[in-house]
Amino acid sequence: MTETQCQILIVDDQKVVRHTLSLCLRNLGYEGCYEASNGKEAKRVIEEHQIDVIFCDLNMPVEDGFEVLRYLGASHYQGAIVLMSSEEQDVLQSTSQLARLYNLQIIGCLPKPLTAADIKSMLLDWAALPTVSMGKLLNEGALSSEQLIQFIEQGSVKAYFQPQIDLNTQAIQGFEVLARIEESPQKILMPDLFIPAAEGDATLILALTKSIIQSAYEDVKQHWDYVSSLSFSFNISGRVLEHDNFPNWLKDISEKYSIPTHQIVCELTETALNDDQAITDAQMLRMRMLKFKLSIDDFGTGYSSIAQLHAIPFNELKIDKCFIFDCLTNSKSATVVEQSVKMAKALGLTVVAEGVESAEVVEFLHRLGCDSAQGYFYAKPAPLSDFISETWFINRAYPQ
């Protein structure tokens, strides 16, 4: 997307701020600038125009920035958001975390007064993000349950693999398996478009989970000579654990493809482990008895972290990307990451960091004693065959 094609909305109750920012953006080549003095006006602009980037103040009359974020989350807004405020940096950073709970793409938090250099730097970084074009491409609404069932029956659910890298050796130690729907060779549907429909139906999420595991096992078996010593992590919803026979099904299909159960890691999202504690705990214990490994995913984003770690014999703790994202600039995030690593080590758990996007973050995590990491710094999720063709994979090491 070029600057002239980009549509930007400035939401601020101060006219001088809107005028100055708009002038700055036009000087940078961004001609499509809209303005709103409060959240109510912003909603009207968003409904009438395709907005790619929103600069949003937090403290406004009528409807403030928090109401704008809530509205954007409910609308599944796929564009980029820049938060700006004269409030303390802690408020901006905490608001950024809140926005990510709405699945919004926050590309920065700017304190007032804004500077042209900060604005230019932020927009340049945003233009380079791989998620920008993907968000625009796929902003066509979520799938219905009926559509998802059809894709599953057609065999359109495919396994994508993201490498997990050992931070001590820089060798690949395993992959996380992620679900994608191949609607056509040119169009890949991301999880945000179909997971909500699946999570609303225990039978449907089970069918989706079995489909992605089947797809992954077929790929793994095909390339077994290259991946025979690696681990494979699957996201298992709490709704899937409602089905009594799931652990045995997973054991049976692992045996069918001759994949040892100790190489399979079941990632259980922390926020999905609270509906029926007795059923959940029993199912996880069954999987441990069958020699599957258990990982507590999205650690720190729920409210039962310590209790879960105490009650269930997890093998792995996975630090959520919302803390990794700004761990070098946000002291609170850095502290959460540091203390999570220390606690996991004290409990004898392996620690994985997700969402790693820079060498500086890798260095920080390695210094803390984190075991492994995954993220765009290493590779985006892709079919397993893409990695087999890469020299760095065959050599079992990431090129430095």
Secondary structure as GFF3:
##gff-version 3
##sequence-region A 1 400
A	DSSP	three_ten_helix	3	5	.	.	.	ID=ss1
A	DSSP	beta_strand	7	11	.	.	.	ID=ss2
A	DSSP	alpha_helix	15	27	.	.	.	ID=ss3
A	DSSP	beta_strand	32	36	.	.	.	ID=ss4
A	DSSP	alpha_helix	39	48	.	.	.	ID=ss5
A	DSSP	beta_strand	53	57	.	.	.	ID=ss6
A	DSSP	alpha_helix	65	74	.	.	.	ID=ss7
A	DSSP	beta_strand	80	85	.	.	.	ID=ss8
A	DSSP	alpha_helix	89	101	.	.	.	ID=ss9
A	DSSP	beta_strand	105	111	.	.	.	ID=ss10
A	DSSP	alpha_helix	116	128	.	.	.	ID=ss11
A	DSSP	alpha_helix	131	138	.	.	.	ID=ss12
A	DSSP	alpha_helix	145	154	.	.	.	ID=ss13
A	DSSP	beta_strand	157	166	.	.	.	ID=ss14
A	DSSP	beta_strand	172	184	.	.	.	ID=ss15
A	DSSP	beta_strand	187	189	.	.	.	ID=ss16
A	DSSP	three_ten_helix	191	193	.	.	.	ID=ss17
A	DSSP	alpha_helix	195	199	.	.	.	ID=ss18
A	DSSP	alpha_helix	202	222	.	.	.	ID=ss19
A	DSSP	alpha_helix	224	227	.	.	.	ID=ss20
A	DSSP	beta_strand	231	236	.	.	.	ID=ss21
A	DSSP	three_ten_helix	240	242	.	.	.	ID=ss22
A	DSSP	alpha_helix	246	256	.	.	.	ID=ss23
A	DSSP	three_ten_helix	261	263	.	.	.	ID=ss24
A	DSSP	beta_strand	264	269	.	.	.	ID=ss25
A	DSSP	three_ten_helix	270	272	.	.	.	ID=ss26
A	DSSP	alpha_helix	277	289	.	.	.	ID=ss27
A	DSSP	beta_strand	293	299	.	.	.	ID=ss28
A	DSSP	alpha_helix	305	311	.	.	.	ID=ss29
A	DSSP	beta_strand	316	319	.	.	.	ID=ss30
A	DSSP	alpha_helix	321	324	.	.	.	ID=ss31
A	DSSP	alpha_helix	331	346	.	.	.	ID=ss32
A	DSSP	beta_strand	350	354	.	.	.	ID=ss33
A	DSSP	alpha_helix	359	368	.	.	.	ID=ss34
A	DSSP	beta_strand	372	374	.	.	.	ID=ss35
A	DSSP	alpha_helix	384	388	.	.	.	ID=ss36
A	DSSP	alpha_helix	391	394	.	.	.	ID=ss37
###
